[in-house]
Amino acid sequence: MKTKIQWFVCWCLSLIVVGGAVVIFNSEQPLKATVAHGNDKFSMVTVPVAPGDPEAVFVLNHLTGVLRGAAFNNSTNTFTHHFIYNVAADFQGAIASPEPKFAIVSTQASLRSGAGAQPANGVIYIGELTSGIVIAYGFPMPRGRAAAVPGGLFRLDAFQFTESVGG
């Protein structure tokens, strides 16, 4: 009887030690989420830039199809990185209506660096209903003096999510 009690106590203590180790070594990761909001005229979305940096904010004008963005600089407390891109041109010919219907979201992504500036750690997805197309965009995060020069986005890929639905 004494052996069974000792065995039970040993198991309980072992489980407590293992459970404590799991809690200590598997600490919680902070929850991070991008934000998107808009109406029929424009949409705004935040996009991850780099670890420790504030997210960039992008505004899509639904009337012109122009996407403008800026990244906030913690050191100067100003928007020092500016971006502009005409997404309507990428949908040109595919949009089946004179009034495009855009949607925009973003996500964190680790893009591979190319020959230019380091890409940001985020991707912007823009969908257009009448064409049925979603296009993914990345953007560079220039460092140094080139940071103040407005930069463009680059198209990553696209896919058809539905047939063209017309106006």
Phi and psi in radians as a Rosetta constraint file:
Dihedral C 1 N 2 CA 2 C 2 CIRCULARHARMONIC -1.109 0.35
Dihedral N 2 CA 2 C 2 N 3 CIRCULARHARMONIC -0.632 0.35
Dihedral C 2 N 3 CA 3 C 3 CIRCULARHARMONIC -1.157 0.35
Dihedral N 3 CA 3 C 3 N 4 CIRCULARHARMONIC -0.689 0.35
Dihedral C 3 N 4 CA 4 C 4 CIRCULARHARMONIC -1.134 0.35
Dihedral N 4 CA 4 C 4 N 5 CIRCULARHARMONIC -0.695 0.35
Dihedral C 4 N 5 CA 5 C 5 CIRCULARHARMONIC -1.162 0.35
Dihedral N 5 CA 5 C 5 N 6 CIRCULARHARMONIC -0.757 0.35
Dihedral C 5 N 6 CA 6 C 6 CIRCULARHARMONIC -1.093 0.35
Dihedral N 6 CA 6 C 6 N 7 CIRCULARHARMONIC -0.722 0.35
Dihedral C 6 N 7 CA 7 C 7 CIRCULARHARMONIC -1.076 0.35
Dihedral N 7 CA 7 C 7 N 8 CIRCULARHARMONIC -0.781 0.35
Dihedral C 7 N 8 CA 8 C 8 CIRCULARHARMONIC -1.098 0.35
Dihedral N 8 CA 8 C 8 N 9 CIRCULARHARMONIC -0.795 0.35
Dihedral C 8 N 9 CA 9 C 9 CIRCULARHARMONIC -1.098 0.35
Dihedral N 9 CA 9 C 9 N 10 CIRCULARHARMONIC -0.734 0.35
Dihedral C 9 N 10 CA 10 C 10 CIRCULARHARMONIC -1.058 0.35
Dihedral N 10 CA 10 C 10 N 11 CIRCULARHARMONIC -0.768 0.35
Dihedral C 10 N 11 CA 11 C 11 CIRCULARHARMONIC -1.124 0.35
Dihedral N 11 CA 11 C 11 N 12 CIRCULARHARMONIC -0.761 0.35
Dihedral C 11 N 12 CA 12 C 12 CIRCULARHARMONIC -1.071 0.35
Dihedral N 12 CA 12 C 12 N 13 CIRCULARHARMONIC -0.799 0.35
Dihedral C 12 N 13 CA 13 C 13 CIRCULARHARMONIC -1.111 0.35
Dihedral N 13 CA 13 C 13 N 14 CIRCULARHARMONIC -0.695 0.35
Dihedral C 13 N 14 CA 14 C 14 CIRCULARHARMONIC -1.092 0.35
Dihedral N 14 CA 14 C 14 N 15 CIRCULARHARMONIC -0.753 0.35
Dihedral C 14 N 15 CA 15 C 15 CIRCULARHARMONIC -1.137 0.35
Dihedral N 15 CA 15 C 15 N 16 CIRCULARHARMONIC -0.655 0.35
Dihedral C 15 N 16 CA 16 C 16 CIRCULARHARMONIC -1.126 0.35
Dihedral N 16 CA 16 C 16 N 17 CIRCULARHARMONIC -0.750 0.35
Dihedral C 16 N 17 CA 17 C 17 CIRCULARHARMONIC -1.128 0.35
Dihedral N 17 CA 17 C 17 N 18 CIRCULARHARMONIC -0.804 0.35
Dihedral C 17 N 18 CA 18 C 18 CIRCULARHARMONIC -1.124 0.35
Dihedral N 18 CA 18 C 18 N 19 CIRCULARHARMONIC -0.763 0.35
Dihedral C 18 N 19 CA 19 C 19 CIRCULARHARMONIC -1.069 0.35
Dihedral N 19 CA 19 C 19 N 20 CIRCULARHARMONIC -0.734 0.35
Dihedral C 19 N 20 CA 20 C 20 CIRCULARHARMONIC -1.098 0.35
Dihedral N 20 CA 20 C 20 N 21 CIRCULARHARMONIC -0.709 0.35
Dihedral C 20 N 21 CA 21 C 21 CIRCULARHARMONIC -1.128 0.35
Dihedral N 21 CA 21 C 21 N 22 CIRCULARHARMONIC -0.704 0.35
Dihedral C 21 N 22 CA 22 C 22 CIRCULARHARMONIC -1.089 0.35
Dihedral N 22 CA 22 C 22 N 23 CIRCULARHARMONIC -0.760 0.35
Dihedral C 22 N 23 CA 23 C 23 CIRCULARHARMONIC -1.128 0.35
Dihedral N 23 CA 23 C 23 N 24 CIRCULARHARMONIC -0.744 0.35
Dihedral C 23 N 24 CA 24 C 24 CIRCULARHARMONIC -1.193 0.35
Dihedral N 24 CA 24 C 24 N 25 CIRCULARHARMONIC -0.813 0.35
Dihedral C 24 N 25 CA 25 C 25 CIRCULARHARMONIC -1.517 0.35
Dihedral N 25 CA 25 C 25 N 26 CIRCULARHARMONIC -0.191 0.35
Dihedral C 25 N 26 CA 26 C 26 CIRCULARHARMONIC -2.034 0.35
Dihedral N 26 CA 26 C 26 N 27 CIRCULARHARMONIC 1.009 0.35
Dihedral C 26 N 27 CA 27 C 27 CIRCULARHARMONIC -1.164 0.35
Dihedral N 27 CA 27 C 27 N 28 CIRCULARHARMONIC 2.721 0.35
Dihedral C 27 N 28 CA 28 C 28 CIRCULARHARMONIC -1.176 0.35
Dihedral N 28 CA 28 C 28 N 29 CIRCULARHARMONIC 2.485 0.35
Dihedral C 28 N 29 CA 29 C 29 CIRCULARHARMONIC -1.615 0.35
Dihedral N 29 CA 29 C 29 N 30 CIRCULARHARMONIC 2.451 0.35
Dihedral C 29 N 30 CA 30 C 30 CIRCULARHARMONIC -1.117 0.35
Dihedral N 30 CA 30 C 30 N 31 CIRCULARHARMONIC 2.490 0.35
Dihedral C 30 N 31 CA 31 C 31 CIRCULARHARMONIC -1.378 0.35
Dihedral N 31 CA 31 C 31 N 32 CIRCULARHARMONIC 2.232 0.35
Dihedral C 31 N 32 CA 32 C 32 CIRCULARHARMONIC -2.232 0.35
Dihedral N 32 CA 32 C 32 N 33 CIRCULARHARMONIC 2.420 0.35
Dihedral C 32 N 33 CA 33 C 33 CIRCULARHARMONIC -2.531 0.35
Dihedral N 33 CA 33 C 33 N 34 CIRCULARHARMONIC 2.470 0.35
Dihedral C 33 N 34 CA 34 C 34 CIRCULARHARMONIC -1.422 0.35
Dihedral N 34 CA 34 C 34 N 35 CIRCULARHARMONIC 2.824 0.35
Dihedral C 34 N 35 CA 35 C 35 CIRCULARHARMONIC -2.176 0.35
Dihedral N 35 CA 35 C 35 N 36 CIRCULARHARMONIC 2.398 0.35
Dihedral C 35 N 36 CA 36 C 36 CIRCULARHARMONIC -2.372 0.35
Dihedral N 36 CA 36 C 36 N 37 CIRCULARHARMONIC 2.476 0.35
Dihedral C 36 N 37 CA 37 C 37 CIRCULARHARMONIC -2.764 0.35
Dihedral N 37 CA 37 C 37 N 38 CIRCULARHARMONIC 2.695 0.35
Dihedral C 37 N 38 CA 38 C 38 CIRCULARHARMONIC 3.110 0.35
Dihedral N 38 CA 38 C 38 N 39 CIRCULARHARMONIC -3.009 0.35
Dihedral C 38 N 39 CA 39 C 39 CIRCULARHARMONIC -2.483 0.35
Dihedral N 39 CA 39 C 39 N 40 CIRCULARHARMONIC -2.777 0.35
Dihedral C 39 N 40 CA 40 C 40 CIRCULARHARMONIC -1.335 0.35
Dihedral N 40 CA 40 C 40 N 41 CIRCULARHARMONIC -0.167 0.35
Dihedral C 40 N 41 CA 41 C 41 CIRCULARHARMONIC -1.817 0.35
Dihedral N 41 CA 41 C 41 N 42 CIRCULARHARMONIC -0.587 0.35
Dihedral C 41 N 42 CA 42 C 42 CIRCULARHARMONIC -2.722 0.35
Dihedral N 42 CA 42 C 42 N 43 CIRCULARHARMONIC 2.815 0.35
Dihedral C 42 N 43 CA 43 C 43 CIRCULARHARMONIC -2.375 0.35
Dihedral N 43 CA 43 C 43 N 44 CIRCULARHARMONIC 2.572 0.35
Dihedral C 43 N 44 CA 44 C 44 CIRCULARHARMONIC -2.128 0.35
Dihedral N 44 CA 44 C 44 N 45 CIRCULARHARMONIC 2.551 0.35
Dihedral C 44 N 45 CA 45 C 45 CIRCULARHARMONIC -2.571 0.35
Dihedral N 45 CA 45 C 45 N 46 CIRCULARHARMONIC 2.540 0.35
Dihedral C 45 N 46 CA 46 C 46 CIRCULARHARMONIC -1.761 0.35
Dihedral N 46 CA 46 C 46 N 47 CIRCULARHARMONIC 2.600 0.35
Dihedral C 46 N 47 CA 47 C 47 CIRCULARHARMONIC -2.370 0.35
Dihedral N 47 CA 47 C 47 N 48 CIRCULARHARMONIC 2.310 0.35
Dihedral C 47 N 48 CA 48 C 48 CIRCULARHARMONIC -1.060 0.35
Dihedral N 48 CA 48 C 48 N 49 CIRCULARHARMONIC 2.460 0.35
Dihedral C 48 N 49 CA 49 C 49 CIRCULARHARMONIC -1.922 0.35
Dihedral N 49 CA 49 C 49 N 50 CIRCULARHARMONIC -1.086 0.35
Dihedral C 49 N 50 CA 50 C 50 CIRCULARHARMONIC -2.734 0.35
Dihedral N 50 CA 50 C 50 N 51 CIRCULARHARMONIC 2.695 0.35
Dihedral C 50 N 51 CA 51 C 51 CIRCULARHARMONIC -0.991 0.35
Dihedral N 51 CA 51 C 51 N 52 CIRCULARHARMONIC 2.277 0.35
Dihedral C 51 N 52 CA 52 C 52 CIRCULARHARMONIC 1.516 0.35
Dihedral N 52 CA 52 C 52 N 53 CIRCULARHARMONIC -0.164 0.35
Dihedral C 52 N 53 CA 53 C 53 CIRCULARHARMONIC -1.739 0.35
Dihedral N 53 CA 53 C 53 N 54 CIRCULARHARMONIC 2.637 0.35
Dihedral C 53 N 54 CA 54 C 54 CIRCULARHARMONIC -1.142 0.35
Dihedral N 54 CA 54 C 54 N 55 CIRCULARHARMONIC 2.737 0.35
Dihedral C 54 N 55 CA 55 C 55 CIRCULARHARMONIC -1.252 0.35
Dihedral N 55 CA 55 C 55 N 56 CIRCULARHARMONIC 2.635 0.35
Dihedral C 55 N 56 CA 56 C 56 CIRCULARHARMONIC -1.396 0.35
Dihedral N 56 CA 56 C 56 N 57 CIRCULARHARMONIC 2.717 0.35
Dihedral C 56 N 57 CA 57 C 57 CIRCULARHARMONIC -2.064 0.35
Dihedral N 57 CA 57 C 57 N 58 CIRCULARHARMONIC 2.351 0.35
Dihedral C 57 N 58 CA 58 C 58 CIRCULARHARMONIC -2.168 0.35
Dihedral N 58 CA 58 C 58 N 59 CIRCULARHARMONIC 2.458 0.35
Dihedral C 58 N 59 CA 59 C 59 CIRCULARHARMONIC -2.143 0.35
Dihedral N 59 CA 59 C 59 N 60 CIRCULARHARMONIC 2.153 0.35
Dihedral C 59 N 60 CA 60 C 60 CIRCULARHARMONIC -1.795 0.35
Dihedral N 60 CA 60 C 60 N 61 CIRCULARHARMONIC 2.084 0.35
Dihedral C 60 N 61 CA 61 C 61 CIRCULARHARMONIC -1.485 0.35
Dihedral N 61 CA 61 C 61 N 62 CIRCULARHARMONIC 1.960 0.35
Dihedral C 61 N 62 CA 62 C 62 CIRCULARHARMONIC -1.206 0.35
Dihedral N 62 CA 62 C 62 N 63 CIRCULARHARMONIC -0.416 0.35
Dihedral C 62 N 63 CA 63 C 63 CIRCULARHARMONIC -1.347 0.35
Dihedral N 63 CA 63 C 63 N 64 CIRCULARHARMONIC -0.609 0.35
Dihedral C 63 N 64 CA 64 C 64 CIRCULARHARMONIC -1.861 0.35
Dihedral N 64 CA 64 C 64 N 65 CIRCULARHARMONIC -0.354 0.35
Dihedral C 64 N 65 CA 65 C 65 CIRCULARHARMONIC 1.356 0.35
Dihedral N 65 CA 65 C 65 N 66 CIRCULARHARMONIC 0.258 0.35
Dihedral C 65 N 66 CA 66 C 66 CIRCULARHARMONIC -1.646 0.35
Dihedral N 66 CA 66 C 66 N 67 CIRCULARHARMONIC 2.287 0.35
Dihedral C 66 N 67 CA 67 C 67 CIRCULARHARMONIC -1.854 0.35
Dihedral N 67 CA 67 C 67 N 68 CIRCULARHARMONIC 2.112 0.35
Dihedral C 67 N 68 CA 68 C 68 CIRCULARHARMONIC -2.062 0.35
Dihedral N 68 CA 68 C 68 N 69 CIRCULARHARMONIC 2.513 0.35
Dihedral C 68 N 69 CA 69 C 69 CIRCULARHARMONIC -2.555 0.35
Dihedral N 69 CA 69 C 69 N 70 CIRCULARHARMONIC 2.889 0.35
Dihedral C 69 N 70 CA 70 C 70 CIRCULARHARMONIC -2.686 0.35
Dihedral N 70 CA 70 C 70 N 71 CIRCULARHARMONIC 2.566 0.35
Dihedral C 70 N 71 CA 71 C 71 CIRCULARHARMONIC -1.982 0.35
Dihedral N 71 CA 71 C 71 N 72 CIRCULARHARMONIC 2.369 0.35
Dihedral C 71 N 72 CA 72 C 72 CIRCULARHARMONIC -1.472 0.35
Dihedral N 72 CA 72 C 72 N 73 CIRCULARHARMONIC 2.387 0.35
Dihedral C 72 N 73 CA 73 C 73 CIRCULARHARMONIC -1.773 0.35
Dihedral N 73 CA 73 C 73 N 74 CIRCULARHARMONIC 2.081 0.35
Dihedral C 73 N 74 CA 74 C 74 CIRCULARHARMONIC -1.115 0.35
Dihedral N 74 CA 74 C 74 N 75 CIRCULARHARMONIC -0.549 0.35
Dihedral C 74 N 75 CA 75 C 75 CIRCULARHARMONIC -1.255 0.35
Dihedral N 75 CA 75 C 75 N 76 CIRCULARHARMONIC -0.667 0.35
Dihedral C 75 N 76 CA 76 C 76 CIRCULARHARMONIC -1.842 0.35
Dihedral N 76 CA 76 C 76 N 77 CIRCULARHARMONIC -0.128 0.35
Dihedral C 76 N 77 CA 77 C 77 CIRCULARHARMONIC 0.972 0.35
Dihedral N 77 CA 77 C 77 N 78 CIRCULARHARMONIC 0.674 0.35
Dihedral C 77 N 78 CA 78 C 78 CIRCULARHARMONIC -2.437 0.35
Dihedral N 78 CA 78 C 78 N 79 CIRCULARHARMONIC 2.869 0.35
Dihedral C 78 N 79 CA 79 C 79 CIRCULARHARMONIC -1.419 0.35
Dihedral N 79 CA 79 C 79 N 80 CIRCULARHARMONIC 1.953 0.35
Dihedral C 79 N 80 CA 80 C 80 CIRCULARHARMONIC -1.925 0.35
Dihedral N 80 CA 80 C 80 N 81 CIRCULARHARMONIC -0.225 0.35
Dihedral C 80 N 81 CA 81 C 81 CIRCULARHARMONIC -2.027 0.35
Dihedral N 81 CA 81 C 81 N 82 CIRCULARHARMONIC 2.088 0.35
Dihedral C 81 N 82 CA 82 C 82 CIRCULARHARMONIC -2.089 0.35
Dihedral N 82 CA 82 C 82 N 83 CIRCULARHARMONIC 2.537 0.35
Dihedral C 82 N 83 CA 83 C 83 CIRCULARHARMONIC -2.373 0.35
Dihedral N 83 CA 83 C 83 N 84 CIRCULARHARMONIC 2.554 0.35
Dihedral C 83 N 84 CA 84 C 84 CIRCULARHARMONIC -2.582 0.35
Dihedral N 84 CA 84 C 84 N 85 CIRCULARHARMONIC 2.430 0.35
Dihedral C 84 N 85 CA 85 C 85 CIRCULARHARMONIC -2.752 0.35
Dihedral N 85 CA 85 C 85 N 86 CIRCULARHARMONIC 2.400 0.35
Dihedral C 85 N 86 CA 86 C 86 CIRCULARHARMONIC -1.613 0.35
Dihedral N 86 CA 86 C 86 N 87 CIRCULARHARMONIC 1.668 0.35
Dihedral C 86 N 87 CA 87 C 87 CIRCULARHARMONIC -1.280 0.35
Dihedral N 87 CA 87 C 87 N 88 CIRCULARHARMONIC -0.428 0.35
Dihedral C 87 N 88 CA 88 C 88 CIRCULARHARMONIC -1.032 0.35
Dihedral N 88 CA 88 C 88 N 89 CIRCULARHARMONIC -0.579 0.35
Dihedral C 88 N 89 CA 89 C 89 CIRCULARHARMONIC -1.118 0.35
Dihedral N 89 CA 89 C 89 N 90 CIRCULARHARMONIC -0.580 0.35
Dihedral C 89 N 90 CA 90 C 90 CIRCULARHARMONIC -1.252 0.35
Dihedral N 90 CA 90 C 90 N 91 CIRCULARHARMONIC -0.462 0.35
Dihedral C 90 N 91 CA 91 C 91 CIRCULARHARMONIC -1.634 0.35
Dihedral N 91 CA 91 C 91 N 92 CIRCULARHARMONIC -0.112 0.35
Dihedral C 91 N 92 CA 92 C 92 CIRCULARHARMONIC -0.920 0.35
Dihedral N 92 CA 92 C 92 N 93 CIRCULARHARMONIC 2.344 0.35
Dihedral C 92 N 93 CA 93 C 93 CIRCULARHARMONIC 1.543 0.35
Dihedral N 93 CA 93 C 93 N 94 CIRCULARHARMONIC -0.459 0.35
Dihedral C 93 N 94 CA 94 C 94 CIRCULARHARMONIC -1.666 0.35
Dihedral N 94 CA 94 C 94 N 95 CIRCULARHARMONIC -0.414 0.35
Dihedral C 94 N 95 CA 95 C 95 CIRCULARHARMONIC -1.267 0.35
Dihedral N 95 CA 95 C 95 N 96 CIRCULARHARMONIC 2.170 0.35
Dihedral C 95 N 96 CA 96 C 96 CIRCULARHARMONIC -1.673 0.35
Dihedral N 96 CA 96 C 96 N 97 CIRCULARHARMONIC 0.288 0.35
Dihedral C 96 N 97 CA 97 C 97 CIRCULARHARMONIC -2.571 0.35
Dihedral N 97 CA 97 C 97 N 98 CIRCULARHARMONIC 2.582 0.35
Dihedral C 97 N 98 CA 98 C 98 CIRCULARHARMONIC -1.236 0.35
Dihedral N 98 CA 98 C 98 N 99 CIRCULARHARMONIC -0.229 0.35
Dihedral C 98 N 99 CA 99 C 99 CIRCULARHARMONIC -2.069 0.35
Dihedral N 99 CA 99 C 99 N 100 CIRCULARHARMONIC 1.581 0.35
Dihedral C 99 N 100 CA 100 C 100 CIRCULARHARMONIC -1.116 0.35
Dihedral N 100 CA 100 C 100 N 101 CIRCULARHARMONIC 2.650 0.35
Dihedral C 100 N 101 CA 101 C 101 CIRCULARHARMONIC -2.089 0.35
Dihedral N 101 CA 101 C 101 N 102 CIRCULARHARMONIC 1.743 0.35
Dihedral C 101 N 102 CA 102 C 102 CIRCULARHARMONIC -1.655 0.35
Dihedral N 102 CA 102 C 102 N 103 CIRCULARHARMONIC 2.661 0.35
Dihedral C 102 N 103 CA 103 C 103 CIRCULARHARMONIC -2.379 0.35
Dihedral N 103 CA 103 C 103 N 104 CIRCULARHARMONIC 2.576 0.35
Dihedral C 103 N 104 CA 104 C 104 CIRCULARHARMONIC -2.457 0.35
Dihedral N 104 CA 104 C 104 N 105 CIRCULARHARMONIC 2.357 0.35
Dihedral C 104 N 105 CA 105 C 105 CIRCULARHARMONIC -2.489 0.35
Dihedral N 105 CA 105 C 105 N 106 CIRCULARHARMONIC 2.972 0.35
Dihedral C 105 N 106 CA 106 C 106 CIRCULARHARMONIC -2.494 0.35
Dihedral N 106 CA 106 C 106 N 107 CIRCULARHARMONIC 2.923 0.35
Dihedral C 106 N 107 CA 107 C 107 CIRCULARHARMONIC -2.666 0.35
Dihedral N 107 CA 107 C 107 N 108 CIRCULARHARMONIC 2.874 0.35
Dihedral C 107 N 108 CA 108 C 108 CIRCULARHARMONIC -1.418 0.35
Dihedral N 108 CA 108 C 108 N 109 CIRCULARHARMONIC 2.453 0.35
Dihedral C 108 N 109 CA 109 C 109 CIRCULARHARMONIC -2.696 0.35
Dihedral N 109 CA 109 C 109 N 110 CIRCULARHARMONIC 2.532 0.35
Dihedral C 109 N 110 CA 110 C 110 CIRCULARHARMONIC -1.780 0.35
Dihedral N 110 CA 110 C 110 N 111 CIRCULARHARMONIC 1.586 0.35
Dihedral C 110 N 111 CA 111 C 111 CIRCULARHARMONIC -1.409 0.35
Dihedral N 111 CA 111 C 111 N 112 CIRCULARHARMONIC 2.562 0.35
Dihedral C 111 N 112 CA 112 C 112 CIRCULARHARMONIC -1.334 0.35
Dihedral N 112 CA 112 C 112 N 113 CIRCULARHARMONIC 2.493 0.35
Dihedral C 112 N 113 CA 113 C 113 CIRCULARHARMONIC -1.350 0.35
Dihedral N 113 CA 113 C 113 N 114 CIRCULARHARMONIC 2.409 0.35
Dihedral C 113 N 114 CA 114 C 114 CIRCULARHARMONIC -1.810 0.35
Dihedral N 114 CA 114 C 114 N 115 CIRCULARHARMONIC -2.555 0.35
Dihedral C 114 N 115 CA 115 C 115 CIRCULARHARMONIC -1.419 0.35
Dihedral N 115 CA 115 C 115 N 116 CIRCULARHARMONIC -0.257 0.35
Dihedral C 115 N 116 CA 116 C 116 CIRCULARHARMONIC -1.789 0.35
Dihedral N 116 CA 116 C 116 N 117 CIRCULARHARMONIC -2.462 0.35
Dihedral C 116 N 117 CA 117 C 117 CIRCULARHARMONIC -1.223 0.35
Dihedral N 117 CA 117 C 117 N 118 CIRCULARHARMONIC 2.738 0.35
Dihedral C 117 N 118 CA 118 C 118 CIRCULARHARMONIC -1.125 0.35
Dihedral N 118 CA 118 C 118 N 119 CIRCULARHARMONIC 2.246 0.35
Dihedral C 118 N 119 CA 119 C 119 CIRCULARHARMONIC -1.234 0.35
Dihedral N 119 CA 119 C 119 N 120 CIRCULARHARMONIC 2.632 0.35
Dihedral C 119 N 120 CA 120 C 120 CIRCULARHARMONIC -1.185 0.35
Dihedral N 120 CA 120 C 120 N 121 CIRCULARHARMONIC 2.865 0.35
Dihedral C 120 N 121 CA 121 C 121 CIRCULARHARMONIC -1.528 0.35
Dihedral N 121 CA 121 C 121 N 122 CIRCULARHARMONIC 0.610 0.35
Dihedral C 121 N 122 CA 122 C 122 CIRCULARHARMONIC -2.556 0.35
Dihedral N 122 CA 122 C 122 N 123 CIRCULARHARMONIC 2.739 0.35
Dihedral C 122 N 123 CA 123 C 123 CIRCULARHARMONIC -2.227 0.35
Dihedral N 123 CA 123 C 123 N 124 CIRCULARHARMONIC 2.463 0.35
Dihedral C 123 N 124 CA 124 C 124 CIRCULARHARMONIC -1.882 0.35
Dihedral N 124 CA 124 C 124 N 125 CIRCULARHARMONIC 2.246 0.35
Dihedral C 124 N 125 CA 125 C 125 CIRCULARHARMONIC -1.895 0.35
Dihedral N 125 CA 125 C 125 N 126 CIRCULARHARMONIC 2.215 0.35
Dihedral C 125 N 126 CA 126 C 126 CIRCULARHARMONIC -2.134 0.35
Dihedral N 126 CA 126 C 126 N 127 CIRCULARHARMONIC 2.164 0.35
Dihedral C 126 N 127 CA 127 C 127 CIRCULARHARMONIC -1.943 0.35
Dihedral N 127 CA 127 C 127 N 128 CIRCULARHARMONIC 2.604 0.35
Dihedral C 127 N 128 CA 128 C 128 CIRCULARHARMONIC -2.275 0.35
Dihedral N 128 CA 128 C 128 N 129 CIRCULARHARMONIC 2.124 0.35
Dihedral C 128 N 129 CA 129 C 129 CIRCULARHARMONIC -1.160 0.35
Dihedral N 129 CA 129 C 129 N 130 CIRCULARHARMONIC -0.810 0.35
Dihedral C 129 N 130 CA 130 C 130 CIRCULARHARMONIC -1.197 0.35
Dihedral N 130 CA 130 C 130 N 131 CIRCULARHARMONIC -0.462 0.35
Dihedral C 130 N 131 CA 131 C 131 CIRCULARHARMONIC -1.553 0.35
Dihedral N 131 CA 131 C 131 N 132 CIRCULARHARMONIC -0.445 0.35
Dihedral C 131 N 132 CA 132 C 132 CIRCULARHARMONIC 1.310 0.35
Dihedral N 132 CA 132 C 132 N 133 CIRCULARHARMONIC 0.450 0.35
Dihedral C 132 N 133 CA 133 C 133 CIRCULARHARMONIC -2.040 0.35
Dihedral N 133 CA 133 C 133 N 134 CIRCULARHARMONIC 2.484 0.35
Dihedral C 133 N 134 CA 134 C 134 CIRCULARHARMONIC -2.052 0.35
Dihedral N 134 CA 134 C 134 N 135 CIRCULARHARMONIC 2.304 0.35
Dihedral C 134 N 135 CA 135 C 135 CIRCULARHARMONIC -2.108 0.35
Dihedral N 135 CA 135 C 135 N 136 CIRCULARHARMONIC 2.367 0.35
Dihedral C 135 N 136 CA 136 C 136 CIRCULARHARMONIC -1.734 0.35
Dihedral N 136 CA 136 C 136 N 137 CIRCULARHARMONIC 2.356 0.35
Dihedral C 136 N 137 CA 137 C 137 CIRCULARHARMONIC -2.188 0.35
Dihedral N 137 CA 137 C 137 N 138 CIRCULARHARMONIC 2.514 0.35
Dihedral C 137 N 138 CA 138 C 138 CIRCULARHARMONIC -2.029 0.35
Dihedral N 138 CA 138 C 138 N 139 CIRCULARHARMONIC 2.996 0.35
Dihedral C 138 N 139 CA 139 C 139 CIRCULARHARMONIC -2.600 0.35
Dihedral N 139 CA 139 C 139 N 140 CIRCULARHARMONIC 2.559 0.35
Dihedral C 139 N 140 CA 140 C 140 CIRCULARHARMONIC -1.436 0.35
Dihedral N 140 CA 140 C 140 N 141 CIRCULARHARMONIC 2.687 0.35
Dihedral C 140 N 141 CA 141 C 141 CIRCULARHARMONIC -2.030 0.35
Dihedral N 141 CA 141 C 141 N 142 CIRCULARHARMONIC 1.518 0.35
Dihedral C 141 N 142 CA 142 C 142 CIRCULARHARMONIC -1.140 0.35
Dihedral N 142 CA 142 C 142 N 143 CIRCULARHARMONIC 2.595 0.35
Dihedral C 142 N 143 CA 143 C 143 CIRCULARHARMONIC -2.000 0.35
Dihedral N 143 CA 143 C 143 N 144 CIRCULARHARMONIC 2.697 0.35
Dihedral C 143 N 144 CA 144 C 144 CIRCULARHARMONIC 1.412 0.35
Dihedral N 144 CA 144 C 144 N 145 CIRCULARHARMONIC -2.571 0.35
Dihedral C 144 N 145 CA 145 C 145 CIRCULARHARMONIC -1.161 0.35
Dihedral N 145 CA 145 C 145 N 146 CIRCULARHARMONIC -0.499 0.35
Dihedral C 145 N 146 CA 146 C 146 CIRCULARHARMONIC -1.245 0.35
Dihedral N 146 CA 146 C 146 N 147 CIRCULARHARMONIC -0.127 0.35
Dihedral C 146 N 147 CA 147 C 147 CIRCULARHARMONIC -1.127 0.35
Dihedral N 147 CA 147 C 147 N 148 CIRCULARHARMONIC -0.514 0.35
Dihedral C 147 N 148 CA 148 C 148 CIRCULARHARMONIC -1.447 0.35
Dihedral N 148 CA 148 C 148 N 149 CIRCULARHARMONIC -0.240 0.35
Dihedral C 148 N 149 CA 149 C 149 CIRCULARHARMONIC -1.368 0.35
Dihedral N 149 CA 149 C 149 N 150 CIRCULARHARMONIC 2.242 0.35
Dihedral C 149 N 150 CA 150 C 150 CIRCULARHARMONIC -1.027 0.35
Dihedral N 150 CA 150 C 150 N 151 CIRCULARHARMONIC 2.316 0.35
Dihedral C 150 N 151 CA 151 C 151 CIRCULARHARMONIC -1.956 0.35
Dihedral N 151 CA 151 C 151 N 152 CIRCULARHARMONIC 2.922 0.35
Dihedral C 151 N 152 CA 152 C 152 CIRCULARHARMONIC -1.839 0.35
Dihedral N 152 CA 152 C 152 N 153 CIRCULARHARMONIC 2.888 0.35
Dihedral C 152 N 153 CA 153 C 153 CIRCULARHARMONIC -1.601 0.35
Dihedral N 153 CA 153 C 153 N 154 CIRCULARHARMONIC 2.885 0.35
Dihedral C 153 N 154 CA 154 C 154 CIRCULARHARMONIC -2.224 0.35
Dihedral N 154 CA 154 C 154 N 155 CIRCULARHARMONIC 2.441 0.35
Dihedral C 154 N 155 CA 155 C 155 CIRCULARHARMONIC -1.338 0.35
Dihedral N 155 CA 155 C 155 N 156 CIRCULARHARMONIC 2.263 0.35
Dihedral C 155 N 156 CA 156 C 156 CIRCULARHARMONIC -1.654 0.35
Dihedral N 156 CA 156 C 156 N 157 CIRCULARHARMONIC -0.938 0.35
Dihedral C 156 N 157 CA 157 C 157 CIRCULARHARMONIC -2.918 0.35
Dihedral N 157 CA 157 C 157 N 158 CIRCULARHARMONIC 3.018 0.35
Dihedral C 157 N 158 CA 158 C 158 CIRCULARHARMONIC -2.594 0.35
Dihedral N 158 CA 158 C 158 N 159 CIRCULARHARMONIC 2.771 0.35
Dihedral C 158 N 159 CA 159 C 159 CIRCULARHARMONIC -2.627 0.35
Dihedral N 159 CA 159 C 159 N 160 CIRCULARHARMONIC 2.718 0.35
Dihedral C 159 N 160 CA 160 C 160 CIRCULARHARMONIC -1.585 0.35
Dihedral N 160 CA 160 C 160 N 161 CIRCULARHARMONIC 2.081 0.35
Dihedral C 160 N 161 CA 161 C 161 CIRCULARHARMONIC -1.698 0.35
Dihedral N 161 CA 161 C 161 N 162 CIRCULARHARMONIC -0.293 0.35
Dihedral C 161 N 162 CA 162 C 162 CIRCULARHARMONIC -2.817 0.35
Dihedral N 162 CA 162 C 162 N 163 CIRCULARHARMONIC 2.908 0.35
Dihedral C 162 N 163 CA 163 C 163 CIRCULARHARMONIC -1.226 0.35
Dihedral N 163 CA 163 C 163 N 164 CIRCULARHARMONIC 2.736 0.35
Dihedral C 163 N 164 CA 164 C 164 CIRCULARHARMONIC -1.002 0.35
Dihedral N 164 CA 164 C 164 N 165 CIRCULARHARMONIC 2.367 0.35
Dihedral C 164 N 165 CA 165 C 165 CIRCULARHARMONIC -1.905 0.35
Dihedral N 165 CA 165 C 165 N 166 CIRCULARHARMONIC -0.042 0.35
Dihedral C 165 N 166 CA 166 C 166 CIRCULARHARMONIC 1.264 0.35
Dihedral N 166 CA 166 C 166 N 167 CIRCULARHARMONIC -2.980 0.35
